[in-house]
Amino acid sequence: MDLSHLEKELFSKVETIDYYTTVLKIDGLDHIPVGFYYFEEFMDDPNTIGNPVAMQRFYSDTNIFLFWSYGNSVDIVGETVVQLAVDAVTHMGGKVKKVILQRRFKYFPHVNSQGMLNGLRDYS
């Protein structure tokens, strides 16, 4: 697809947020019921980026849990996100037996506020 000069300029200003889903097989958390849980301590403080912000247990007859985390494309990436999830599990009294899967998504495409202030809004 050919883009015009204006389109190239606009698209070059789009940023995304790294978003990770990590699936872990965990022993020792059998007491946690099926459900969705937030890690409130990691949700508001930007210094805790990479730590899981949420966890879900889908089925009571498995020890598979899904974790959601944000990264930063620099030093908070896949392996760091896994380790921080493992640390959270350990803190809860569980033991990670296996990392089953991790996926990284480029989430929430947007233009930052400075781009808007610098006149991006004038392109409409």
N, C-alpha and C positions, 0 to 999 in steps of 0.2 A: 504494500500500500504506500503510495506517495503522500507525504504530508507537506502542507504548505509551510512557509517560514513561520507564520503565526502559530500554527499547530505544534510545530517542533518546539518553539519557545514556550508555549503553554505547558506541554507535556514534560518538558525538562524541569519544570518547577514542582511536579507532583512528587510527594514523598509517601512512604509507607512505614508501617510499624511492623517489626518482626514479631510474629505470633507463633508459638510452638504448642503442639499437642504431643504429649509423651505418654505412652502406654506402658505400665509397669505391672509385673507379676510380683505380688507382695505377700509374705507370710506375716502373721501376727496382728492383722487388722480385721479378723473375722467378726469382731464385735461391732464393727461399723455397719449400720444398715444401708440398704440400697438408697441412693440419693445423691444429691448435688451439694457440695460444701465449698464455702469460700474461706480463703486464708486472709482474714481481715488485716492481719499484721503486715501483709505484703501488698496491699491494694493501694495505699495512699502515699507511701514514701518512695519517691523515685530512686533512693539509694538501695532499695531492695529489688530492683529490676533483675529478672532472671529467676527469682523464686516463684513457685507456683502461686497463682492467684485463685485457682479453683481446682477441685478434684471431684470426680464422679465414680461411684460404684454402680454399675448397671444391673448386675445379677448377684443374688445372695449365694449362689452355689459355685461361684468362682472367686479367685483371689486376684482378679484383673481390675486395675484402676486406671482411669484416664486423668491426666493432669494438664492444665492450661497455664502457660507462662508467656511473658513478653521478653524479647531479647533486644539487642541494639545494633546488630550487624557489625560490631567492632570487636568487643571482648566478651560480650555476653551472647554466646552462640551455643550451638547444639550440645556439646559435651559439658559446658558449664551449666546449662539449663538442666541437663540430666542430673548432674551432681547435686545441684540445689534441690531438685525434687527428691533425690535419695536422702539428702540431709533432712528434709521435712518429714519424710516417712520414718526415718530413724528417730527423730524427735517425738513422733507420735507413738513410738514403740513397735514399729514394724521393721521388717527386713526385706529389702528388694532382692528377689531371687533372679530376676531377668528383666532387662529392658527389651520389650517386645517390639516397639516401634516408636519412631519420632518423626514428626513432619513439621516443616517450617513453612509458614504462609506469609506472604506480604499482604498485610492487613490494613484496612482503612486508608485507601488512597486519598490524599488531601494536599492542599497547599497550606503551608504554614502561615501564621498570622503576619509575619514580616512580609511575605510575598503579597499578601492582600494589601497591606499598608503601602507597599511600593508600587501599587497600581495594577495588580492583576485584575482587580474588579473593573478596570477601564476597558478590558478586552471584550466585554459582553455587548 
